[in-house]
Amino acid sequence: MRSRPGASLTLPAVSAHRSASARAGTRRSILAVLLLAGGLWCLAAHAQEAGREAAPSAAAPQDPSQLGVLDWLRRMHQAARQTSYVGTFVVSAATGDLSSARIWHACEGDLQIERVEALSGPPRSTFRRNDLVLTFLPEAGVVKSERRDNVEVFPNLLGASETSIAALYGARLLGKGRVAGIDADVVQIVPRDGLRFGYRVWSERRSGLVLKLQTLDTEGGVVEQSAFSEVQLDAPLKVQALDQMMSSTGGYRVEKSELRRTSAEAEGWALKVPVAGFKPVSCYRRALGARSPAGERTVQWTFSDGLATVSLFIEPFDPQQAGPETVMQLGATYTLTRRLAGEGEAGWWLTAVGEVPPRTLDAFARSLARTR
């Protein structure tokens, strides 16, 4: 995610937890955190039924102080699906890392289309039309194409029922504020255990669109902040114009990364003990094409608690490719790498990624087991 503009803000993710990567699509730059873990993507057309059920009208009730966590999340979720906007979005981490992008987001019925132009780091333009994502890399002359059918958004509302979300998180109204000159309600989303982060959200008072999001660690400190520095709501954007720009791939080499749906059971994996609150929402075998045949043996198993998302990337261990076992932090996104033992074979390599505390990734790693 999870990823964060308009409350589609990639959380993600982080978005999968949306994925710029040097290995198995998991090592993300600050900008990629913005795009994926920050949740720039609105919920895709193939969102889980739980997400659709949890996203009714975005109309604001008379008294915001009476809203519960589900009321706020529904409102933010729906606003991201109905609001067109243009703005500059900035992500900053407690480590001092800073990244920004210009965003054009248009909605027309069930069609969501978005353009994100990097303003820092290497030149990069990313387009999304529903579940199709194209990333233009002009310096390399490459367009990376990928379909993502369950993206890391905030709030993604995937993989969890209303009852379970309310059992995992609470909400309280902190007051009023302003972001980029726009009035907002300030809401704190409070986790009920130490396996997930909390959030402080600035939600546009009229529509519910998320204008600013702070991810809070278990001590209440801000580990990452995402916010519009300026934004025009209800911008007169033309879906057709963005779609035409997205289709202009002339002069680029298009590299496709396909995700083939599978199941953890079919791939021979299971969790010995479920991680509290997290439910599996998808499992894919990644097919990266002839340029990376080893990628076809990588399994991506994704879990969500309705807000936070964790992705497990499992592949055969290759001593020439694998780095050290470690835990890395990039803003609110943690990455854990670990070798898993295997009987009569070299074993497996796990890369676990999520906008969750490192103890949560460790719980997944300890519980992951080979079944055949």
VOGU-3710 file (C-alpha; in Angstrom, 3 decimals, decimal comma):
1> mrsrpgaslt> 0,000/0,000/0,000  -2,154/-0,683/1,855  1,514/2,459/-1,108  -0,824/7,470/-1,291  -2,924/9,991/-3,043  -6,415/10,282/-2,802  -7,039/7,656/-0,324  -6,364/5,391/-2,752  -3,431/6,813/-1,141  -0,510/2,560/-2,769
11> lpavsahrsa> -0,570/1,909/0,526  0,669/-0,048/0,046  1,461/-1,905/-1,223  2,987/-0,735/-0,881  2,031/-1,458/-2,542  1,912/-5,356/-4,090  1,892/-4,222/-2,202  1,863/-3,629/-5,600  6,763/-3,132/-7,995  10,000/-1,562/-9,010
21> saragtrrsi> 12,624/-4,104/-8,076  16,094/-5,345/-8,492  15,039/-8,818/-7,366  11,687/-10,560/-7,786  9,891/-7,257/-8,041  10,330/-6,396/-4,387  13,069/-3,830/-3,774  11,351/-0,514/-4,154  12,625/3,035/-4,357  10,903/5,760/-2,380
31> lavlllaggl> 9,004/6,634/-5,558  7,897/3,041/-5,980  6,666/3,144/-2,391  4,664/6,194/-3,431  3,228/4,370/-6,413  2,559/1,042/-4,748  2,811/0,948/-0,999  1,469/4,489/-1,013  -1,550/3,366/-2,954  -1,873/5,713/-5,877
41> wclaahaqea> -3,916/3,014/-7,517  -7,650/2,972/-6,888  -9,139/-0,443/-6,182  -8,974/-2,523/-9,368  -11,993/-3,963/-11,133  -11,304/-7,438/-9,734  -11,357/-6,336/-6,081  -12,438/-8,973/-3,615  -16,115/-9,158/-2,675  -15,303/-8,000/0,851
51> greaapsaaa> -13,937/-4,784/-0,582  -17,044/-4,122/-2,643  -19,308/-4,783/0,306  -17,314/-2,372/2,426  -17,531/0,532/-0,009  -21,005/2,091/0,005  -21,847/5,765/-0,397  -19,161/8,337/0,353  -21,692/10,820/1,700  -20,543/12,460/4,920
61> pqdpsqlgvl> -22,839/12,184/7,931  -23,857/15,230/9,938  -21,535/14,604/12,867  -18,016/13,321/11,995  -17,299/12,731/15,672  -19,791/9,856/15,597  -18,033/7,975/12,791  -16,429/4,614/13,522  -13,396/3,138/11,796  -15,500/1,418/9,123
71> dwlrrmhqaa> -17,402/4,627/8,339  -14,164/6,524/7,748  -12,590/3,756/5,687  -15,662/3,304/3,495  -15,785/7,012/2,838  -12,078/7,259/1,924  -12,293/4,140/-0,231  -15,275/5,370/-2,218  -13,858/8,881/-2,688  -10,801/7,429/-4,411
81> rqtsyvgtfv> -13,082/5,708/-6,939  -15,194/8,766/-7,755  -12,897/11,809/-7,662  -10,835/13,171/-10,554  -7,866/15,290/-9,571  -4,497/16,700/-10,608  -1,806/17,350/-8,030  1,772/17,125/-6,836  2,366/14,386/-4,297  5,330/14,201/-1,915
91> vsaatgdlss> 6,524/11,229/0,145  9,031/11,734/2,965  10,527/9,209/5,357  11,941/9,601/8,851  15,347/8,721/7,381  15,271/11,939/5,347  14,462/10,346/1,981  12,160/12,490/-0,142  10,374/11,843/-3,422  7,690/13,599/-5,410
101> ariwhacegd> 5,469/13,005/-8,419  2,833/14,762/-10,501  -0,458/12,850/-10,679  -3,373/12,988/-13,110  -6,279/10,772/-12,002  -9,538/10,435/-13,948  -12,682/8,402/-13,326  -15,451/7,575/-15,799  -17,959/5,012/-14,610  -16,033/1,844/-13,739
111> lqierveals> -12,966/3,030/-15,649  -10,025/4,321/-13,616  -7,068/5,811/-15,469  -4,027/7,485/-13,976  -0,750/9,060/-15,012  2,112/9,515/-12,535  5,179/11,507/-13,575  8,273/11,261/-11,366  9,652/14,660/-10,350  12,706/13,229/-8,573
121> gpprstfrrn> 15,098/10,429/-9,349  15,431/8,881/-12,817  12,778/9,918/-15,384  9,759/7,649/-15,143  6,114/7,821/-16,220  3,595/5,291/-14,963  0,095/4,803/-16,352  -2,665/2,631/-14,959  -5,920/1,717/-16,684  -7,892/-0,431/-14,281
131> dlvltflpea> -5,641/-3,485/-13,815  -3,129/-2,719/-16,591  0,013/-0,835/-15,505  2,610/0,536/-17,955  5,849/2,081/-16,709  7,814/4,146/-19,247  11,596/4,285/-18,651  12,877/6,761/-21,290  16,575/6,393/-20,438  16,383/2,646/-21,111
141> gvvkserrdn> 13,864/2,934/-23,946  11,701/0,341/-22,173  8,038/0,099/-21,219  7,303/-2,437/-18,482  3,799/-3,896/-18,730  2,053/-5,716/-15,891  -1,469/-6,615/-14,867  -2,278/-6,250/-11,182  -5,654/-7,407/-9,992  -5,301/-6,716/-6,301
151> vevfpnllga> -3,337/-3,596/-5,715  -2,106/-2,072/-2,493  -4,296/0,860/-1,709  -5,229/2,750/1,391  -7,681/1,619/2,483  -7,662/-1,497/0,300  -10,430/-3,273/2,260  -9,254/-6,588/0,836  -9,069/-9,922/2,552  -11,049/-8,936/5,626
161> setsiaalyg> -14,652/-8,621/6,685  -16,058/-5,526/8,342  -16,091/-7,392/11,646  -12,418/-8,319/11,447  -11,300/-4,810/10,435  -13,156/-3,341/13,399  -11,511/-5,943/15,641  -8,040/-4,971/14,395  -8,346/-1,172/14,241  -10,164/1,656/15,933
171> arllgkgrva> -10,590/5,292/14,883  -10,922/8,638/16,578  -11,449/12,128/15,211  -8,552/14,392/16,221  -9,975/17,631/14,838  -9,750/19,708/11,693  -6,839/20,738/9,522  -5,827/22,004/6,101  -3,699/20,404/3,398  -2,699/22,314/0,250
181> gidadvvqiv> -5,277/24,949/1,219  -8,133/22,423/1,457  -10,165/21,791/4,626  -9,819/18,298/6,040  -10,890/16,138/8,949  -7,942/14,632/10,838  -8,536/11,021/11,853  -6,309/8,559/13,704  -6,554/4,874/12,762  -5,330/2,963/15,816
191> prdglrfgyr> -4,158/-0,682/15,653  -5,242/-2,958/18,470  -1,987/-4,966/18,530  1,695/-4,618/17,646  1,513/-6,501/14,332  0,409/-3,507/12,291  1,078/0,211/11,973  -1,291/3,026/12,826  -2,226/5,939/10,580  -3,041/9,614/10,900
201> vwserrsglv> -5,190/10,686/7,963  -6,243/14,077/6,613  -9,522/13,386/4,757  -11,033/16,097/2,531  -14,124/17,268/4,351  -16,555/17,202/1,423  -15,602/14,034/-0,475  -13,498/12,021/1,970  -10,489/11,921/-0,377  -7,229/11,345/1,487
211> lklqtldteg> -4,998/14,408/1,152  -2,298/13,435/3,630  -1,302/10,244/5,409  1,199/9,592/8,170  2,218/6,029/8,953  2,874/5,599/12,675  5,094/2,991/14,307  4,167/1,076/17,431  5,485/3,956/19,573  3,395/6,541/17,711
221> gvveqsafse> 6,340/8,027/15,793  5,934/9,049/12,151  7,934/6,679/9,917  6,565/7,977/6,630  4,410/10,845/5,433  2,615/11,202/2,106  0,781/14,383/1,153  -0,332/16,640/-1,661  1,655/19,860/-1,793  -0,971/21,198/-4,189
231> vqldaplkvq> -4,049/19,597/-5,735  -7,027/20,487/-7,926  -10,094/18,417/-7,078  -12,755/17,554/-9,669  -10,265/18,455/-12,394  -11,694/18,475/-15,956  -9,611/15,500/-17,103  -10,406/13,512/-20,232  -10,100/9,756/-19,841  -9,585/9,448/-23,602
241> aldqmmsstg> -6,599/11,829/-23,577  -4,826/9,895/-20,812  -5,649/6,616/-22,533  -4,105/7,863/-25,782  -0,926/8,893/-23,969  -0,764/5,482/-22,320  -1,026/3,748/-25,702  1,849/5,733/-27,245  4,580/3,110/-26,913  6,260/3,768/-30,269
251> gyrvekselr> 10,051/3,742/-30,010  9,982/1,719/-26,774  10,647/-1,980/-26,202  7,687/-3,426/-24,317  8,568/-5,983/-21,618  5,629/-7,917/-20,209  5,493/-9,466/-16,761  2,578/-11,844/-16,450  1,125/-13,180/-13,224  -0,330/-16,673/-13,558
261> rtsaeaegwa> -2,920/-17,379/-10,905  -2,221/-20,387/-8,716  -2,644/-21,388/-5,071  -0,207/-21,836/-2,217  -1,445/-25,391/-1,794  -0,756/-26,187/-5,447  2,738/-24,718/-5,139  3,455/-26,710/-1,983  3,353/-23,929/0,642  1,359/-23,292/3,792
271> lkvpvagfkp> 1,469/-21,309/7,020  1,849/-23,541/10,057  0,236/-20,839/12,208  -1,819/-17,982/10,709  -0,545/-14,473/11,428  -3,304/-12,767/13,416  -5,652/-10,711/11,276  -4,038/-11,449/7,904  -5,953/-13,429/5,283  -4,613/-14,680/1,918
281> vscyrralga> -6,002/-12,647/-0,984  -4,018/-13,952/-3,974  -1,258/-16,293/-5,102  0,588/-16,064/-8,410  3,480/-17,600/-10,223  5,401/-14,750/-11,777  6,313/-15,175/-15,454  8,887/-12,542/-16,394  9,555/-13,762/-19,912  12,598/-15,175/-21,671
291> rspagertvq> 14,864/-12,430/-20,352  14,428/-13,793/-16,818  13,402/-17,465/-16,966  14,176/-17,966/-13,258  11,381/-15,533/-12,477  8,874/-18,106/-13,718  9,689/-20,149/-10,617  8,888/-17,299/-8,232  5,652/-17,577/-6,257  4,022/-14,397/-4,933
301> wtfsdglatv> 1,611/-15,039/-2,048  -0,198/-11,943/-0,784  -2,029/-11,366/2,508  -4,075/-8,436/3,799  -5,822/-7,439/7,001  -8,004/-4,955/5,101  -5,504/-2,101/5,497  -1,965/-3,482/5,565  -0,637/-5,879/2,920  2,217/-8,399/3,083
311> slfiepfdpq> 3,658/-10,159/0,027  5,799/-13,298/0,234  8,042/-13,915/-2,774  9,370/-17,508/-2,733  11,904/-18,833/-5,223  14,540/-21,594/-5,421  17,716/-20,622/-3,595  20,527/-19,538/-5,922  23,791/-18,768/-4,082  24,983/-16,645/-7,015
321> qagpetvmql> 21,894/-14,425/-6,890  20,843/-14,365/-3,242  22,152/-11,614/-1,017  22,597/-11,739/2,756  19,727/-12,530/5,088  18,612/-9,149/6,334  15,797/-6,780/7,282  15,703/-3,513/5,341  13,584/-0,421/5,880  12,508/2,129/3,290
331> gatytltrrl> 10,111/4,559/4,891  7,221/2,508/6,249  8,058/-0,470/4,038  10,096/-3,294/5,537  11,732/-6,076/3,527  12,924/-9,329/5,105  15,096/-11,820/3,210  15,747/-15,309/4,520  16,897/-18,704/3,277  14,480/-21,558/3,891
341> agegeagwwl> 15,772/-25,092/4,254  14,626/-27,816/1,895  15,081/-31,581/2,085  17,376/-32,953/-0,612  17,613/-29,621/-2,394  19,332/-26,262/-2,144  16,347/-24,831/-0,365  14,346/-21,697/-1,003  14,783/-17,955/-0,783  12,094/-15,834/0,820
351> tavgevpprt> 11,600/-12,105/0,316  8,793/-10,756/2,532  7,624/-7,180/1,915  5,003/-5,099/3,681  4,090/-1,839/5,361  4,086/-3,597/8,708  6,488/-3,821/11,664  9,412/-6,214/11,090  8,070/-8,592/13,771  5,086/-9,243/11,470
361> ldafarslar> 7,317/-10,240/8,555  9,301/-12,451/10,933  6,070/-14,140/12,027  5,268/-14,957/8,393  8,795/-16,232/7,752  8,776/-18,487/10,826  5,370/-19,911/9,960  5,993/-20,570/6,252  6,405/-24,291/5,591  6,996/-26,550/2,611
371> tr> 4,262/-29,166/2,256  5,818/-31,320/-0,475
//
